[in-house]
Amino acid sequence: MGLTVNMVTFDTHDARALAAWWAGHSGGQVEAYDDDFVMVLPTEQGRPALGFQRVDDPTPGKNRVHVDLGVDDPAAWVERFLASGATRVAEHGLADGFAWTVLADPHGNQFCVSPTHTA
């Protein structure tokens, strides 16, 4: 029996707006069911969908689960995210040289950007 991550869901006050923001970066296709739940479907098989659900009171502070994004040029991607409304939260690094940037999307959901690596 295997485990597959099918979707990562974000709480937000505006599901359509946040889905459009993430679709613009991921290249996914927005699938709106109503104003309370919107998905961004991946363009590549095997990747999870992103879900956006409207809640009246999103959890304040740091989210307990976040997305880690592996990219080919972290500095360029960080600048792209910042230019489109993300905010920088923190910079981190390990002794072995691995580094990542913590950002927050326009609705405050934190995510990390780091170099693509294989496990």
Residue, then its C-alpha position, 0 to 999 in steps of 0.5 A: m500500500g502506497l501513500t500519495v500526496n494528492m493536494v496541499t490546501f491553504d486556508t484564505h479569506d479569498a480562495r479565487a485570488l490566492a489560487a490565481w496567484w499560485a497558478g501564476h507561479s506554478g503554471g497550474q490550471v485554476e478549477a473553481y468550484d465556487d467562491d469557497f473552494v478553488m483548486v490549482l491543478p498541476t500540469e505535470q503528472g505526479r505533482p499535487a494539486l493546490g487547494f484554496q478554501r475560504v475560511d472566515d478566520p485563517t489561523p494567525g501566525k506561522n502555519r503548521v504545514h508549509v510547502d517547500l519549493g525546489v527551484d533551479d535558481p532560488a535567488a531569481w524565484v525569490e525575486r519573482f515571488l517578491a515582485s508579485g506580492a510575497t513577503r520575505v520572512a527569513e533566510h536559513g542555512l545549514a553548515d553544509g551550505f544548503a540554504w533556503t528562504v522563507l516567504a509568505d504569499p499575499h495572504g500570509n501562508q508561509f512557504c520555503v524556496s530552496p535549490t532543487h535536490t534529490a533525496 
